[in-house]
Amino acid sequence: MLEDLFINLVIIIGAMAGYFQKSLTLTGAFAAMLVGISVYAGMGLNGLALLGAFFVSSNFWSKYKGNVKKTMEEKLAKGATRDWLQVLANGGAAALFSLLYLFQPERAWLIGFMVCLASANSDTWASEIGSLSKKNPIYIRTFKRIERGTSGAISGLGSAAAAAGSFFISILGYFLFQLDIFLMLIVFLFGYIGNVIDTLFGAFYQQVYLCGHCGITTEKKSHCHMPTTRIKGLTLVDNDMVNFLSGFIASVLSIVILRLF
């Protein structure tokens, strides 16, 4: 009991530290607390360690060469400081699978949890490292090069980073949860597939806006201190929704494969 109280206190302190370090907004810090407490309740310290590995590594790559990425932020809806929607988009599904595991400790929920984190890590590494590529990425709708920061675009560096991000979570999960090789490969493969789904959704369904003042295409609903005009995408399908759906769908697919085999 005392150990649980201590761990939950550490989670709260860690989330507030993220706020003071400007990695999280205040609402993002509260969301991180809820995700962390849920993961600990279901997956214990090992699950919390895997969640921490995702947040720490993703935060590192988000801050890495931040000055180089400044121009790209004009196209993105949000910056490197995560709000509650971003936290839940990346960690909410993992928290859900943790709570399912708490009440029904089946292997499928454990794999779903890890695939969620592998997918989120894969997508974050792809975006943050891929943006440092010397060449502009290729937009998968037109197969032409497009500006960095455009959702639905891919690069060689970004694809390699996506694979590395998924592998990072899968190999940690292998040791923390004593998985066999088959399950580790499932986590790795579907973590990467989550990034692919994210790219497809970003290209075909995610909202894109046009600034009537400067002419830039952006994910922001306002730019140059004036509202932008939506030129592509479905209602409610913003970057946070795409991140959540891609990880959740990849996790469900991995569970289906487990049921079949």
Helices and strands as residue ranges (DSSP letters): H 2-20, H 26-63, G 71-74, H 84-103, H 107-130, E 138-139, E 144-145, E 153-154, H 156-176, H 181-204, E 208-210, E 217-218, E 222-223, E 226-227, E 229-232, H 239-260
